[in-house]
Amino acid sequence: MAVSAANGSVFIWEPLSLTILAQFQDLELTYSQGITSIGAGLLAVQAKKTLLNYYKYGSALGLPYKKSTLGDRLKCVAGWRDLVAAGTSTGGLRIWDGRTGEMVASLAAHATAVTALDLSERVLLTGGEDGLVLEFHLSDLYSGLTQPRFTYSHHSMTVTRVAVWGERRYSVGLDYCVGVLEAGEVRERLDCASGLTALAVDSLHLYAGGSDGTLYQLKPSASQWKWQNTAVSGLSLLADGRHLLVAADCVYLLATESGERLKSFKMHKGPVACLLLIDRPAALTSIEDNRDPFNPLERTVNAAFRHPLLLKGRIPAPDPVQALEDKTETPSNTSERLLKLNQWMYSAWTATWL
């Protein structure tokens, strides 16, 4: 899926065959991470506005199915299953349950705008104009704990993209730096020859895209290619690991082994503002459903919310001592200590009596 920077048209297409599956309209200029897939459609951020567009898969007209407003201007959005996370222009983070629209967490994270997000089953990774990368654990946020587990400060300029892959975290920024992070430490720092605006990673590959149009291959071997002067706005590795999508003046399909350009998607007017790789939505091939698939995202936190994965034990409950690094005892720990104290007092009393 890619968004035109000139007229806001959204195209959903098969990357290997270039077959267009759907097209949406009426999206004003958006950011490089300004659109995500939720449920039966798309959620898109309008640049410099508090307005959100909801697009329904299978819609014949391709116009926004619904619009809503928030109190904050959003800079980036990311989705994972039924969760939606967003970063604001003032450094705030918001998380919603995409099924119900309930806001489940709201916090001040960065000193300035949040410019990059990645969301996984357990982790929310953010980057900001302040040059920081913050790692939050979802179990903490669901329980009201708003401090990041780890803070990385290896960037000296705006962080443009972040990614979670396994136990490692990755980031790129306008300071030419690629960071490889794990458990609060910077494992590797790789420097490129231009400011970086895009990132793609899997178990074998690491790519970064430059503001001058250069594509950097950092793993498994170091190479770089430049064939145009438009900034690389997005990178996505296909699941087969053999193909890479590069968004710039158009969207290119590359072979990862050779860097050869295999195909290009040129339906857009002007450069590509946003590139997002998604699973093929089933709704695109089914009969149009007249039911309302969207609940607009709420503006305030639902304090009673408990995510189903947390209730089922799939997301571990947080350890307050580890998360906040304080000495507050949990009720279970307190009970255990009282039990041990009672046992000790009984033993001492018995010894004294004898």
VOBA-1610 file (N, C-alpha, C; in pm, whole numbers, padded with zeros to 5 digits, always signed):
BEGIN
Met+00084-00118+00000Met+00000+00000+00000Met+00088+00124+00000Ala+00056+00222-00083Ala+00137+00342-00093Ala+00045+00463-00112Val+00093+00579-00065Val+00016+00703-00069Val+00091+00806-00153Ser+00021+00872-00244Ser+00081+00975-00327Ser+00101+01103-00246Ala+00219+01166-00263Ala+00245+01291-00193Ala+00180+01409-00264Ala+00138+01392-00389Ala+00083+01502-00466Ala-00067+01521-00446Asn-00143+01412-00452Asn-00289+01426-00442Asn-00352+01339-00335Gly-00272+01269-00256Gly-00327+01192-00145Gly-00396+01063-00184Ser-00384+01019-00309Ser-00445+00892-00349Ser-00375+00776-00281Val-00454+00678-00236Val-00402+00559-00169Val-00425+00439-00261Phe-00317+00367-00293Phe-00328+00248-00376Phe-00290+00126-00294Ile-00370+00022-00304Ile-00336-00108-00247Ile-00316-00204-00364Trp-00197-00267-00369Trp-00163-00349-00484Trp-00074-00464-00442Glu-00074-00568-00526Glu+00012-00684-00505Glu+00154-00648-00546Pro+00253-00663-00458Pro+00388-00616-00489Pro+00458-00693-00601Leu+00427-00820-00618Leu+00496-00899-00721Leu+00431-00886-00858Ser+00298-00882-00863Ser+00228-00874-00991Ser+00191-00731-01029Leu+00197-00638-00934Leu+00157-00498-00952Leu+00008-00483-00979Thr-00071-00584-00945Thr-00216-00579-00963Thr-00277-00486-00858Ile-00354-00387-00904Ile-00420-00293-00811Ile-00544-00359-00753Leu-00551-00362-00621Leu-00664-00424-00551Leu-00767-00321-00507Ala-00723-00200-00476Ala-00816-00097-00430Ala-00749+00039-00442Gln-00834+00143-00448Gln-00783+00279-00451Gln-00874+00367-00368Phe-00814+00452-00284Phe-00890+00544-00201Phe-00847+00687-00230Gln-00936+00782-00199Gln-00912+00921-00233Gln-00938+01011-00113Asp-00922+01142-00139Asp-00955+01246-00042Asp-00870+01239+00084Leu-00743+01202+00069Leu-00650+01205+00182Leu-00550+01317+00156Glu-00558+01422+00238Glu-00461+01530+00224Glu-00323+01479+00262Leu-00222+01559+00236Leu-00085+01515+00260Leu-00070+01451+00396Thr-00007+01338+00400Thr+00014+01268+00525Thr+00163+01246+00547Tyr+00198+01193+00663Tyr+00337+01172+00699Tyr+00382+01034+00652Ser+00514+01008+00663Ser+00568+00881+00615Ser+00519+00763+00697Gln+00472+00789+00819Gln+00407+00685+00900Gln+00267+00729+00939Gly+00195+00784+00843Gly+00065+00843+00874Gly-00054+00756+00844Ile-00035+00628+00813Ile-00147+00541+00779Ile-00121+00401+00833Thr-00226+00334+00878Thr-00213+00197+00927Thr-00341+00121+00899Ser-00331-00011+00901Ser-00446-00098+00876Ser-00505-00142+01009Ile-00636-00123+01025Ile-00705-00170+01145Ile-00834-00240+01105Gly-00849-00363+01151Gly-00974-00434+01127Gly-01010-00442+00980Ala-01125-00383+00947Ala-01180-00393+00813Ala-01145-00273+00727Gly-01041-00197+00763Gly-01009-00081+00682Gly-00879-00014+00722Leu-00866+00113+00682Leu-00746+00190+00705Leu-00777+00310+00793Leu-00678+00348+00872Leu-00685+00470+00952Leu-00575+00561+00902Ala-00608+00684+00862Ala-00511+00776+00804Ala-00511+00908+00878Val-00391+00960+00902Val-00371+01088+00969Val-00366+01198+00864Gln-00435+01307+00890Gln-00426+01424+00803Gln-00316+01515+00855Ala-00222+01551+00770Ala-00107+01631+00813Ala-00152+01767+00866Lys-00092+01805+00981Lys-00115+01935+01044Lys-00260+01959+01084Lys-00336+01851+01102Lys-00475+01862+01145Lys-00502+01758+01254Thr-00614+01775+01322Thr-00657+01675+01420Thr-00756+01577+01358Leu-00768+01579+01228Leu-00868+01499+01157Leu-00812+01362+01119Leu-00894+01259+01138Leu-00862+01122+01099Leu-00960+01077+00992Asn-00909+01006+00892Asn-00992+00944+00789Asn-00997+00794+00810Tyr-01116+00736+00799Tyr-01135+00591+00807Tyr-01181+00543+00670Tyr-01106+00448+00612Tyr-01140+00392+00482Tyr-01180+00246+00500Lys-01290+00209+00440Lys-01341+00073+00453Lys-01299-00011+00333Tyr-01236-00129+00361Tyr-01201-00221+00254Tyr-01328-00264+00181Gly-01320-00273+00049Gly-01435-00317-00028Gly-01530-00206-00067Ser-01501-00083-00022Ser-01588+00029-00058Ser-01575+00060-00206Ala-01688+00076-00274Ala-01686+00096-00418Ala-01639+00236-00456Leu-01670+00337-00375Leu-01640+00475-00410Leu-01495+00513-00376Gly-01437+00451-00275Gly-01301+00484-00236Gly-01288+00611-00155Leu-01399+00670-00113Leu-01396+00790-00030Leu-01392+00751+00117Pro-01355+00844+00205Pro-01355+00810+00349Pro-01491+00761+00395Tyr-01492+00648+00462Tyr-01617+00593+00515Tyr-01664+00675+00634Lys-01568+00730+00707Lys-01600+00807+00828Lys-01482+00899+00858Lys-01510+01009+00928Lys-01406+01099+00975Lys-01432+01131+01122Ser-01323+01157+01194Ser-01338+01198+01334Ser-01223+01290+01369Thr-01235+01359+01480Thr-01130+01451+01523Thr-01081+01412+01661Leu-00956+01445+01687Leu-00895+01424+01818Leu-00847+01559+01870Gly-00817+01565+01998Gly-00769+01690+02056Gly-00625+01718+02019Asp-00552+01618+01968Asp-00411+01634+01936Asp-00388+01616+01787Arg-00283+01681+01738Arg-00238+01655+01601Arg-00142+01537+01604Leu-00173+01435+01527Leu-00091+01315+01526Leu+00016+01326+01418Lys+00135+01272+01447Lys+00246+01271+01352Lys+00270+01133+01292Cys+00235+01028+01366Cys+00260+00892+01317Cys+00164+00796+01386Val+00131+00687+01317Val+00046+00584+01372Val+00105+00447+01339Ala+00075+00349+01422Ala+00118+00211+01398Ala+00011+00118+01454Gly-00006+00002+01391Gly-00105-00094+01438Gly-00046-00232+01455Trp-00103-00307+01546Trp-00069-00448+01563Trp-00195-00520+01609Arg-00248-00607+01522Arg-00376-00675+01548Arg-00484-00572+01581Asp-00538-00573+01702Asp-00646-00482+01735Asp-00599-00357+01809Leu-00469-00336+01816Leu-00416-00219+01885Leu-00373-00112+01786Val-00392+00014+01825Val-00346+00129+01747Val-00268+00220+01840Ala-00148+00258+01799Ala-00067+00353+01875Ala-00042+00475+01788Ala-00032+00591+01851Ala-00008+00715+01776Ala+00080+00807+01858Gly+00162+00886+01787Gly+00245+00987+01849Gly+00199+01124+01807Thr+00203+01220+01898Thr+00150+01352+01872Thr+00262+01451+01839Ser+00222+01569+01792Ser+00317+01674+01757Ser+00380+01738+01880Thr+00325+01710+01998Thr+00379+01766+02122Thr+00452+01662+02207Gly+00475+01543+02153Gly+00551+01441+02225Gly+00468+01340+02301Gly+00337+01343+02284Gly+00251+01250+02356Gly+00234+01117+02284Leu+00198+01014+02361Leu+00165+00882+02306Leu+00023+00847+02343Arg-00048+00788+02249Arg-00185+00742+02272Arg-00197+00598+02220Ile-00270+00515+02293Ile-00295+00377+02251Ile-00444+00351+02262Trp-00499+00289+02158Trp-00641+00256+02155Trp-00662+00107+02127Asp-00778+00058+02170Asp-00829-00070+02124Asp-00904-00042+01995Gly-00849-00089+01883Gly-00907-00059+01754Gly-01047-00115+01734Arg-01085-00218+01810Arg-01217-00277+01795Arg-01325-00187+01853Thr-01297-00127+01967Thr-01398-00049+02038Thr-01374+00101+02030Gly-01253+00143+01993Gly-01219+00284+01993Gly-01177+00337+02129Glu-01175+00250+02232Glu-01139+00295+02366Glu-00991+00331+02374Met-00960+00445+02436Met-00822+00482+02462Met-00777+00410+02588Val-00669+00333+02578Val-00625+00251+02691Val-00502+00309+02760Ala-00434+00404+02696Ala-00318+00467+02760Ala-00292+00601+02694Ser-00249+00697+02777Ser-00213+00830+02728Ser-00101+00883+02817Leu+00008+00926+02758Leu+00121+00971+02837Leu+00207+01068+02760Ala+00283+01149+02831Ala+00382+01238+02772Ala+00513+01161+02764Ala+00567+01146+02643Ala+00684+01060+02623Ala+00808+01141+02584His+00797+01221+02478His+00912+01295+02426His+00894+01444+02453Ala+01006+01516+02454Ala+01002+01660+02479Ala+00944+01735+02360Thr+00959+01680+02241Thr+00904+01738+02119Thr+00829+01629+02043Ala+00801+01651+01916Ala+00713+01561+01841Ala+00764+01417+01836Val+00669+01323+01841Val+00699+01182+01817Val+00701+01161+01666Thr+00812+01113+01614Thr+00830+01102+01469Thr+00839+00960+01417Ala+00846+00860+01506Ala+00859+00721+01462Ala+00796+00629+01565Leu+00733+00522+01516Leu+00668+00424+01603Leu+00684+00285+01543Asp+00694+00185+01631Asp+00676+00047+01590Asp+00610-00027+01705Leu+00515-00112+01671Leu+00433-00179+01770Leu+00440-00329+01746Ser+00466-00407+01854Ser+00467-00552+01845Ser+00377-00608+01954Glu+00382-00739+01972Glu+00293-00802+02070Glu+00319-00752+02211Arg+00444-00721+02243Arg+00478-00684+02380Arg+00542-00546+02394Val+00587-00487+02283Val+00670-00367+02292Val+00616-00256+02204Leu+00623-00133+02255Leu+00600-00013+02177Leu+00731+00065+02176Leu+00788+00084+02057Leu+00914+00155+02040Leu+00886+00288+01973Thr+00942+00397+02029Thr+00916+00530+01976Thr+01046+00604+01951Gly+01040+00699+01859Gly+01151+00790+01832Gly+01098+00930+01819Gly+01179+01030+01853Gly+01129+01166+01853Gly+01224+01267+01794Glu+01173+01390+01778Glu+01257+01500+01734Glu+01366+01532+01835Asp+01348+01489+01959Asp+01449+01513+02063Asp+01568+01418+02052Gly+01567+01326+01955Gly+01678+01234+01935Gly+01675+01111+02022Leu+01571+01093+02102Leu+01562+00979+02193Leu+01482+00865+02129Val+01519+00742+02167Val+01441+00623+02136Val+01396+00564+02269Leu+01265+00544+02284Leu+01208+00494+02408Leu+01143+00359+02385Glu+01166+00267+02476Glu+01107+00133+02469Glu+01009+00115+02584Phe+00881+00101+02550Phe+00776+00077+02648Phe+00728-00067+02637His+00693-00128+02749His+00632-00260+02749His+00481-00242+02766Leu+00404-00307+02680Leu+00260-00287+02680Leu+00196-00326+02813Ser+00249-00428+02878Ser+00192-00469+03006Ser+00204-00358+03109Asp+00311-00279+03102Asp+00325-00164+03192Asp+00217-00060+03162Leu+00202-00028+03033Leu+00108+00077+02995Leu-00036+00039+03029Tyr-00071-00090+03010Tyr-00207-00133+03045Tyr-00234-00118+03194Ser-00129-00125+03273Ser-00146-00119+03418Ser-00122+00021+03475Gly-00108+00120+03388Gly-00094+00257+03434Gly+00048+00302+03459Leu+00148+00218+03429Leu+00288+00256+03449Leu+00337+00324+03320Thr+00379+00448+03329Thr+00407+00528+03209Thr+00555+00552+03183Gln+00643+00495+03265Gln+00786+00513+03242Gln+00838+00410+03142Pro+00925+00451+03049Pro+00981+00352+02955Pro+01073+00255+03027Arg+01078+00131+02979Arg+01172+00034+03035Arg+01315+00074+03002Phe+01336+00122+02878Phe+01471+00161+02836Phe+01465+00292+02759Thr+01568+00374+02776Thr+01584+00498+02701Thr+01720+00496+02631Tyr+01719+00517+02500Tyr+01842+00518+02421Tyr+01866+00660+02370Ser+01989+00708+02385Ser+02020+00846+02349Ser+02138+00855+02252His+02149+00760+02161His+02263+00756+02070His+02247+00847+01948His+02127+00903+01926His+02106+00994+01814His+02124+01139+01858Ser+02179+01221+01769Ser+02197+01363+01797Ser+02098+01450+01721Met+02017+01387+01634Met+01915+01460+01559Met+01787+01377+01557Thr+01688+01423+01483Thr+01557+01359+01479Thr+01566+01212+01440Val+01496+01128+01516Val+01483+00986+01483Val+01369+00972+01383Thr+01395+00912+01269Thr+01296+00907+01162Thr+01222+00773+01153Arg+01287+00664+01191Arg+01222+00533+01187Arg+01277+00444+01298Val+01191+00359+01353Val+01233+00258+01451Val+01169+00126+01412Ala+01228+00015+01459Ala+01174-00117+01427Ala+01206-00214+01539Val+01113-00305+01564Val+01130-00415+01660Val+01141-00544+01581Trp+01249-00620+01606Trp+01264-00751+01543Trp+01323-00846+01646Gly+01243-00940+01694Gly+01289-01031+01798Gly+01325-00954+01925Glu+01443-00982+01978Glu+01490-00913+02098Glu+01566-00785+02066Arg+01586-00757+01939Arg+01662-00639+01899Arg+01569-00526+01856Arg+01618-00402+01877Arg+01549-00282+01834Arg+01643-00206+01739Tyr+01584-00137+01642Tyr+01664-00066+01543Tyr+01610+00076+01528Ser+01700+00168+01494Ser+01658+00306+01473Ser+01748+00372+01370Val+01692+00470+01298Val+01770+00552+01206Val+01729+00697+01228Gly+01821+00790+01193Gly+01792+00931+01213Gly+01859+01019+01111Leu+01831+01147+01122Leu+01889+01245+01031Leu+02036+01271+01058Asp+02088+01212+01167Asp+02231+01226+01199Asp+02317+01120+01130Tyr+02262+01053+01027Tyr+02332+00952+00947Tyr+02352+00820+01022Cys+02293+00805+01138Cys+02324+00693+01228Cys+02217+00585+01221Val+02263+00458+01221Val+02177+00341+01240Val+02214+00279+01373Gly+02116+00262+01461Gly+02142+00202+01591Gly+02084+00063+01602Val+02164-00032+01653Val+02118-00167+01682Val+02116-00180+01834Leu+01997-00202+01892Leu+01977-00188+02036Leu+01924-00317+02095Glu+01957-00340+02222Glu+01905-00458+02292Glu+01920-00438+02442Ala+01808-00458+02514Ala+01808-00457+02661Ala+01874-00333+02719Gly+01845-00217+02661Gly+01896-00093+02715Gly+02034-00053+02670Glu+02097-00133+02585Glu+02233-00103+02539Glu+02237-00087+02387Val+02328-00002+02341Val+02352+00014+02198Val+02454-00091+02156Arg+02410-00196+02089Arg+02499-00306+02049Arg+02588-00267+01932Glu+02532-00191+01837Glu+02608-00147+01721Glu+02564-00007+01683Arg+02657+00070+01630Arg+02626+00200+01571Arg+02691+00203+01432Leu+02607+00213+01330Leu+02653+00212+01192Leu+02628+00350+01132Asp+02730+00406+01068Asp+02719+00540+01011Asp+02710+00533+00859Cys+02620+00614+00803Cys+02603+00622+00659Cys+02648+00760+00611Ala+02632+00786+00482Ala+02684+00909+00422Ala+02578+01016+00403Ser+02456+00992+00451Ser+02349+01092+00438Ser+02249+01072+00549Gly+02164+01173+00569Gly+02056+01158+00665Gly+01964+01045+00626Leu+01911+00973+00725Leu+01833+00852+00698Leu+01685+00876+00726Thr+01601+00824+00636Thr+01458+00850+00645Thr+01373+00723+00638Ala+01435+00605+00622Ala+01358+00481+00610Ala+01441+00364+00663Leu+01371+00256+00701Leu+01437+00142+00765Leu+01359+00015+00734Ala+01431-00094+00707Ala+01370-00226+00690Ala+01465-00330+00746Val+01410-00428+00819Val+01494-00527+00884Val+01419-00659+00894Asp+01494-00769+00880Asp+01445-00901+00916Asp+01562-00979+00974Ser+01550-01110+00984Ser+01654-01189+01050Ser+01786-01188+00974Leu+01784-01161+00844Leu+01906-01165+00762Leu+01948-01030+00707His+01854-00936+00696His+01881-00813+00623His+01862-00690+00711Leu+01936-00585+00676Leu+01919-00454+00737Leu+01943-00349+00628Tyr+01839-00269+00602Tyr+01845-00164+00501Tyr+01808-00030+00563Ala+01867+00077+00509Ala+01831+00213+00546Ala+01820+00296+00420Gly+01724+00389+00420Gly+01705+00476+00305Gly+01746+00618+00338Gly+01813+00686+00243Gly+01867+00818+00268Gly+01779+00931+00218Ser+01798+01048+00278Ser+01725+01167+00237Ser+01769+01216+00099Asp+01884+01168+00051Asp+01933+01205-00082Asp+01902+01100-00188Gly+01822+00999-00153Gly+01784+00896-00248Gly+01872+00773-00248Thr+01969+00766-00157Thr+02059+00650-00152Thr+01995+00538-00071Leu+02009+00416-00120Leu+01966+00297-00047Leu+02090+00227+00008Tyr+02094+00208+00140Tyr+02208+00144+00205Tyr+02171+00003+00247Gln+02248-00095+00200Gln+02237-00231+00252Gln+02349-00249+00354Leu+02311-00275+00479Leu+02407-00286+00589Leu+02432-00430+00629Lys+02337-00517+00609Lys+02352-00659+00636Lys+02273-00734+00530Pro+02320-00851+00483Pro+02436-00930+00529Pro+02571-00875+00486Ser+02574-00787+00384Ser+02698-00726+00340Ser+02672-00578+00315Ala+02776-00499+00311Ala+02762-00355+00294Ala+02763-00318+00147Ser+02655-00252+00101Ser+02646-00202-00036Ser+02557-00080-00035Gln+02560-00005-00141Gln+02469+00108-00154Gln+02441+00135-00300Trp+02318+00187-00325Trp+02275+00219-00460Trp+02207+00354-00458Lys+02224+00427-00564Lys+02154+00554-00581Lys+02120+00571-00728Trp+01989+00586-00756Trp+01948+00602-00894Trp+01851+00720-00913Gln+01824+00795-00806Gln+01740+00914-00817Gln+01767+01002-00696Asn+01718+01127-00701Asn+01749+01225-00596Asn+01634+01247-00499Thr+01526+01171-00514Thr+01413+01184-00423Thr+01439+01105-00295Ala+01408+01164-00181Ala+01430+01095-00054Ala+01355+00962-00050Val+01417+00862+00012Val+01351+00733+00031Val+01254+00748+00148Ser+01124+00739+00118Ser+01022+00761+00221Ser+00977+00634+00290Gly+01010+00518+00232Gly+00968+00393+00294Gly+01041+00273+00238Leu+01061+00172+00324Leu+01122+00045+00285Leu+01041-00067+00348Ser+01022-00176+00274Ser+00953-00293+00328Ser+01011-00419+00267Leu+01049-00513+00351Leu+01096-00643+00306Leu+00978-00739+00296Leu+00966-00806+00182Leu+00861-00905+00168Leu+00893-01027+00253Ala+00789-01106+00281Ala+00805-01220+00371Ala+00903-01323+00318Asp+00921-01330+00186Asp+01012-01430+00130Asp+01159-01392+00151Gly+01187-01268+00195Gly+01324-01225+00217Gly+01404-01200+00091Arg+01344-01223-00024Arg+01416-01209-00151Arg+01381-01080-00225His+01282-01006-00174His+01240-00885-00242His+01226-00771-00142Leu+01258-00650-00190Leu+01251-00529-00109Leu+01174-00423-00186Leu+01077-00358-00118Leu+01005-00245-00176Leu+01072-00116-00131Val+01097-00026-00226Val+01161+00102-00198Val+01070+00212-00250Ala+01027+00302-00161Ala+00940+00413-00200Ala+01021+00541-00211Ala+01008+00607-00325Ala+01077+00736-00348Ala+00991+00814-00448Asp+01042+00840-00569Asp+00960+00904-00671Asp+00849+00812-00718Cys+00870+00680-00709Cys+00768+00578-00728Cys+00805+00463-00635Val+00742+00347-00649Val+00775+00233-00565Val+00849+00130-00651Tyr+00969+00094-00609Tyr+01052-00003-00681Tyr+01050-00137-00609Leu+01051-00244-00687Leu+01068-00379-00635Leu+01209-00424-00669Leu+01289-00454-00564Leu+01429-00491-00583Leu+01452-00634-00540Ala+01552-00698-00599Ala+01601-00828-00554Ala+01704-00802-00445Thr+01686-00864-00328Thr+01776-00835-00216Thr+01918-00886-00239Glu+01933-00993-00315Glu+02067-01048-00335Glu+02153-00960-00426Ser+02093-00905-00530Ser+02171-00832-00629Ser+02146-00682-00628Gly+02035-00639-00569Gly+01998-00499-00575Gly+01936-00459-00707Glu+01909-00557-00792Glu+01853-00529-00924Glu+01708-00482-00912Arg+01674-00378-00988Arg+01536-00332-00992Arg+01455-00423-01085Leu+01356-00489-01030Leu+01277-00585-01107Leu+01153-00521-01168Lys+01085-00438-01089Lys+00962-00374-01135Lys+00948-00238-01067Ser+00857-00157-01117Ser+00827-00029-01053Ser+00678+00001-01065Phe+00621+00057-00959Phe+00480+00094-00955Phe+00472+00245-00966Lys+00411+00294-01078Lys+00415+00437-01109Lys+00277+00500-01124Met+00179+00448-01053Met+00045+00504-01064Met+00030+00635-00988His+00123+00668-00902His+00112+00787-00821His+00150+00913-00897Lys+00090+01024-00855Lys+00132+01154-00902Lys+00231+01210-00800Gly+00351+01238-00846Gly+00452+01290-00756Gly+00515+01181-00672Pro+00602+01218-00579Pro+00670+01121-00493Pro+00572+01045-00404Val+00620+00934-00348Val+00539+00853-00258Val+00560+00904-00116Ala+00452+00941-00048Ala+00461+00995+00088Ala+00471+00886+00193Cys+00408+00771+00166Cys+00398+00667+00270Cys+00390+00530+00204Leu+00462+00433+00258Leu+00460+00295+00210Leu+00434+00204+00329Leu+00342+00111+00312Leu+00307+00019+00420Leu+00279-00118+00361Leu+00345-00220+00414Leu+00323-00358+00370Leu+00224-00424+00465Ile+00113-00475+00412Ile+00009-00538+00493Ile-00028-00672+00432Asp-00089-00759+00514Asp-00147-00881+00460Asp-00266-00846+00373Arg-00290-00928+00273Arg-00402-00900+00182Arg-00533-00905+00259Pro-00608-00795+00265Pro-00734-00794+00341Pro-00839-00882+00275Ala-00902-00968+00355Ala-01006-01056+00300Ala-01123-00974+00249Ala-01148-00857+00308Ala-01263-00775+00268Ala-01252-00724+00126Leu-01132-00723+00068Leu-01116-00674-00068Leu-01173-00770-00171Thr-01187-00897-00135Thr-01238-00996-00229Thr-01377-01046-00191Ser-01436-00991-00085Ser-01569-01035-00042Ser-01674-00932-00082Ile-01799-00972-00072Ile-01910-00881-00103Ile-01912-00769+00001Glu-01940-00647-00046Glu-01936-00532+00045Glu-02030-00552+00162Asp-01977-00530+00281Asp-02052-00546+00405Asp-02103-00410+00448Asn-02234-00398+00472Asn-02293-00270+00509Asn-02280-00238+00657Arg-02227-00332+00735Arg-02211-00305+00877Arg-02100-00203+00900Asp-02111-00128+01009Asp-02013-00026+01043Asp-01891-00094+01106Pro-01774-00090+01042Pro-01658-00160+01097Pro-01575-00075+01193Phe-01609+00054+01210Phe-01524+00144+01285Phe-01597+00204+01406Asn-01526+00211+01515Asn-01566+00293+01628Asn-01462+00404+01639Pro-01502+00531+01624Pro-01404+00640+01627Pro-01318+00636+01753Leu-01192+00670+01738Leu-01099+00668+01851Leu-01138+00775+01952Glu-01141+00735+02079Glu-01184+00826+02184Glu-01071+00921+02224Arg-01109+01029+02292Arg-01013+01133+02329Arg-00956+01115+02469Thr-01023+01038+02552Thr-00978+01022+02691Thr-00963+00874+02725Val-00885+00846+02829Val-00855+00709+02868Val-00974+00645+02938Asn-01000+00520+02903Asn-01097+00439+02975Asn-01023+00368+03088Ala-01038+00417+03211Ala-00960+00365+03324Ala-00994+00221+03356Ala-01113+00175+03315Ala-01155+00038+03348Ala-01107-00064+03247Phe-01040-00019+03141Phe-01000-00111+03034Phe-00892-00208+03082Arg-00907-00334+03049Arg-00803-00435+03067Arg-00796-00517+02940His-00683-00514+02873His-00673-00581+02744His-00692-00731+02759Pro-00766-00795+02665Pro-00791-00939+02673Pro-00664-01023+02683Leu-00557-00985+02611Leu-00434-01062+02617Leu-00372-01056+02756Leu-00389-00943+02826Leu-00339-00931+02962Leu-00420-01019+03057Leu-00554-01020+03037Leu-00640-01099+03124Leu-00617-01248+03103Lys-00583-01289+02980Lys-00561-01430+02951Lys-00419-01475+02984Gly-00335-01384+03029Gly-00199-01420+03067Gly-00101-01425+02953Arg-00146-01386+02830Arg-00053-01388+02717Arg+00046-01273+02724Ile+00006-01165+02792Ile+00098-01055+02818Ile+00123-01055+02968Pro+00244-01081+03014Pro+00270-01090+03157Pro+00241-00960+03229Ala+00185-00970+03348Ala+00165-00851+03430Ala+00300-00793+03468Pro+00309-00660+03482Pro+00439-00597+03508Pro+00490-00624+03648Asp+00621-00619+03662Asp+00687-00625+03792Asp+00713-00481+03835Pro+00642-00427+03935Pro+00658-00287+03972Pro+00801-00253+04012Val+00871-00344+04077Val+01008-00315+04120Val+01099-00300+04000Gln+01083-00390+03900Gln+01168-00383+03782Gln+01132-00265+03694Ala+01002-00236+03682Ala+00960-00130+03591Ala+00993+00009+03645Leu+00974+00029+03773Leu+00993+00162+03831Leu+01120+00173+03913Glu+01188+00060+03936Glu+01311+00056+04013Glu+01292+00116+04152Asp+01177+00087+04213Asp+01157+00131+04350Asp+01151+00008+04439Lys+01130+00029+04568Lys+01131-00081+04663Lys+00993-00114+04716Thr+00890-00064+04647Thr+00755-00091+04692Thr+00725-00239+04679Glu+00667-00298+04784Glu+00640-00441+04782Glu+00499-00467+04732Thr+00483-00573+04659Thr+00352-00613+04613Thr+00280-00683+04728Pro+00145-00688+04724Pro+00073-00757+04831Pro+00118-00900+04852Ser+00150-00972+04743Ser+00192-01111+04758Ser+00324-01120+04833Asn+00419-01031+04797Asn+00547-01031+04868Asn+00529-00996+05014Thr+00440-00899+05041Thr+00415-00860+05179Thr+00357-00976+05259Ser+00263-01050+05200Ser+00204-01165+05269Ser+00308-01271+05300Glu+00396-01296+05203Glu+00500-01397+05225Glu+00593-01355+05340Arg+00627-01226+05346Arg+00716-01180+05452Arg+00647-01187+05588Leu+00516-01154+05593Leu+00442-01165+05720Leu+00435-01309+05766Leu+00414-01401+05670Leu+00409-01542+05705Leu+00541-01589+05764Lys+00653-01548+05698Lys+00785-01586+05749Lys+00811-01525+05887Leu+00764-01399+05906Leu+00783-01333+06035Leu+00705-01405+06144Asn+00583-01447+06114Asn+00503-01521+06213Asn+00568-01654+06247Gln+00622-01721+06144Gln+00688-01849+06169Gln+00810-01828+06260Trp+00886-01721+06236Trp+01004-01694+06317Trp+00964-01662+06461Met+00857-01581+06480Met+00812-01545+06616Met+00764-01668+06691Tyr+00694-01760+06619Tyr+00647-01882+06684Tyr+00765-01969+06727Ser+00868-01979+06639Ser+00986-02059+06673Ser+01058-01998+06792Ala+01071-01865+06794Ala+01140-01799+06906Ala+01063-01818+07036Trp+00930-01810+07031Trp+00848-01826+07151Trp+00860-01968+07205Thr+00860-02067+07112Thr+00870-02207+07153Thr+01006-02235+07218Ala+01113-02179+07158Ala+01245-02200+07216Ala+01255-02138+07354Thr+01196-02021+07372Thr+01200-01953+07503Thr+01122-02034+07606Trp+01008-02088+07569Trp+00924-02165+07662Trp+00996-02291+07706Leu+01064-02355+07611Leu+01135-02477+07649Leu+01252-02445+07737
//
